[in-house]
C-alpha cells in the first residue's frame, strides 16, 4: 500500500517537474532565445559577474560543446565578449551593453517573476521547500551512486 502511494507521488513529482521545465522552455521561446542562451544569460545575471565557460557548464549541468556553441553565437550577435582569463584555456564571459539591454528585457523580468512567486510562500515554506528538494536530490544522487 505504501509503495503504491509512493508511486503516485513520483508521478505527481514528475508531472510538476516537467511542467516547470516547460514553463521555462516557453519563456525562452517567447523571448526568442534558445534555452541554452536563456540559461547562460540568467546565470550571468544571478550567479556570477565574470564566470568562465567551465563554471557555466558545471552550474547548468550542460556539456561543454552546448555551452561553447551558445557562447560563440551570443558573442557573434554582440551580446557578450569572451576575454582571456587566468590561463590561456579559459575565457571570462562579459555582457556587452547590447547584452545588458537584452537581459533587462528578458531574464531580468523572469527573475523578478520568480522572486514574486517565491514571496507567495512564507519564509518557513521557502525554507522547507528548498530543504526538502535538496534532501530528495541528495538521496537520489546517493542511491544512484550506490547502484552504479
C-alpha positions as CSV (number, residue, x, y, z in Angstrom):
1,X,0.0,0.0,0.0
2,X,2.8,2.4,0.9
3,X,4.6,1.6,-2.3
4,X,1.5,2.5,-4.4
5,X,1.2,5.8,-2.6
6,X,4.9,6.5,-3.2
7,X,4.5,5.6,-6.9
8,X,1.6,8.1,-7.2
9,X,3.8,10.8,-5.5
10,X,6.5,10.0,-8.0
11,X,4.1,10.5,-10.9
12,X,3.0,13.8,-9.3
13,X,6.5,14.9,-8.8
14,X,7.5,14.1,-12.4
15,X,4.5,16.0,-13.7
16,X,5.3,19.1,-11.7
17,X,9.0,19.0,-12.8
18,X,8.1,18.6,-16.5
19,X,5.5,21.4,-16.1
20,X,8.1,23.6,-14.5
21,X,10.6,22.7,-17.3
22,X,8.0,23.6,-19.9
23,X,7.3,27.0,-18.3
24,X,11.0,27.9,-18.7
25,X,11.1,26.4,-22.2
26,X,8.1,28.5,-23.2
27,X,9.5,31.6,-21.6
28,X,12.8,31.3,-23.6
29,X,10.9,30.6,-26.8
30,X,8.6,33.6,-26.3
31,X,11.6,35.8,-25.7
32,X,13.2,34.5,-28.9
33,X,16.1,32.8,-27.1
34,X,17.4,29.3,-27.4
35,X,17.2,27.6,-24.0
36,X,20.9,27.4,-23.5
37,X,21.3,31.1,-24.2
38,X,18.5,31.9,-21.8
39,X,20.1,30.0,-19.0
40,X,23.6,31.5,-19.7
41,X,22.1,35.0,-19.5
42,X,20.1,34.0,-16.4
43,X,23.3,32.8,-14.8
44,X,25.2,35.9,-15.7
45,X,22.5,38.0,-14.0
46,X,22.2,35.9,-10.9
47,X,25.3,33.9,-10.0
48,X,28.4,35.5,-11.3
49,X,29.8,38.7,-12.7
50,X,32.6,37.2,-14.8
51,X,32.4,33.4,-15.0
52,X,34.4,31.2,-17.2
53,X,32.9,28.6,-19.5
54,X,33.7,25.6,-17.3
55,X,31.8,27.3,-14.4
56,X,28.8,27.7,-16.6
57,X,28.9,24.0,-17.7
58,X,29.1,22.9,-14.0
59,X,26.2,25.2,-12.9
60,X,23.9,24.5,-15.8
61,X,24.8,20.8,-16.0
62,X,25.3,21.2,-19.7
63,X,28.0,19.7,-22.0
64,X,31.0,21.9,-22.9
65,X,30.1,21.8,-26.6
66,X,26.5,23.0,-25.9
67,X,27.7,25.9,-23.8
68,X,30.5,26.7,-26.2
69,X,28.2,26.9,-29.2
70,X,25.7,29.2,-27.3
71,X,28.5,31.4,-26.2
72,X,30.0,31.8,-29.7
73,X,26.6,32.6,-31.1
74,X,25.9,35.2,-28.5
75,X,29.4,36.7,-29.0
76,X,28.8,36.9,-32.8
77,X,25.4,38.6,-32.1
78,X,27.2,41.1,-29.9
79,X,25.6,40.2,-26.6
80,X,28.8,39.2,-24.8
81,X,32.6,39.3,-25.0
82,X,34.9,36.3,-24.3
83,X,38.1,37.7,-22.9
84,X,41.2,35.9,-21.8
85,X,41.0,34.5,-18.2
86,X,43.7,33.5,-15.8
87,X,45.1,30.9,-18.1
88,X,45.2,30.6,-21.9
89,X,42.4,27.9,-21.9
90,X,39.8,29.9,-20.0
91,X,37.9,32.9,-21.1
92,X,35.8,35.2,-19.0
93,X,32.3,35.9,-20.2
94,X,31.3,39.6,-20.0
95,X,28.0,41.1,-21.1
96,X,28.2,43.9,-23.6
97,X,25.9,46.9,-23.4
98,X,23.7,45.2,-26.0
99,X,23.7,42.0,-23.8
100,X,22.8,44.0,-20.7
101,X,19.8,45.5,-22.6
102,X,18.8,42.0,-23.7
103,X,18.9,40.8,-20.1
104,X,16.8,43.8,-19.0
105,X,14.0,42.9,-21.3
106,X,14.2,39.1,-20.9
107,X,15.9,37.3,-18.0
108,X,15.7,40.2,-15.5
109,X,11.9,40.1,-15.9
110,X,11.8,36.4,-15.3
111,X,14.0,36.7,-12.2
112,X,11.5,39.3,-10.8
113,X,8.6,37.0,-11.5
114,X,10.4,34.1,-9.7
115,X,11.0,36.4,-6.7
116,X,7.3,37.3,-6.7
117,X,6.4,33.6,-6.9
118,X,8.7,32.7,-4.0
119,X,7.2,35.6,-2.0
120,X,3.8,33.8,-2.3
121,X,5.4,31.3,0.1
122,X,6.1,32.2,3.7
123,X,9.7,32.3,4.8
124,X,9.2,29.0,6.5
125,X,7.6,27.5,3.4
126,X,10.5,28.7,1.3
127,X,13.0,27.1,3.6
128,X,11.0,23.9,3.8
129,X,10.6,23.7,0.0
130,X,14.3,24.2,-0.6
131,X,15.4,21.9,2.2
132,X,13.1,19.1,1.1
133,X,14.0,19.4,-2.6
134,X,17.7,19.3,-1.7
135,X,17.2,16.3,0.6
136,X,15.4,14.5,-2.2
137,X,18.1,15.4,-4.8
138,X,20.9,14.3,-2.4
139,X,19.1,11.0,-1.7
140,X,18.6,10.3,-5.4
141,X,22.3,11.0,-6.1
142,X,23.4,8.8,-3.3
143,X,21.2,5.9,-4.4
144,X,22.3,6.3,-8.0
145,X,26.0,6.2,-6.9
146,X,25.4,3.0,-4.9
147,X,23.8,1.4,-7.9
148,X,26.4,2.3,-10.5
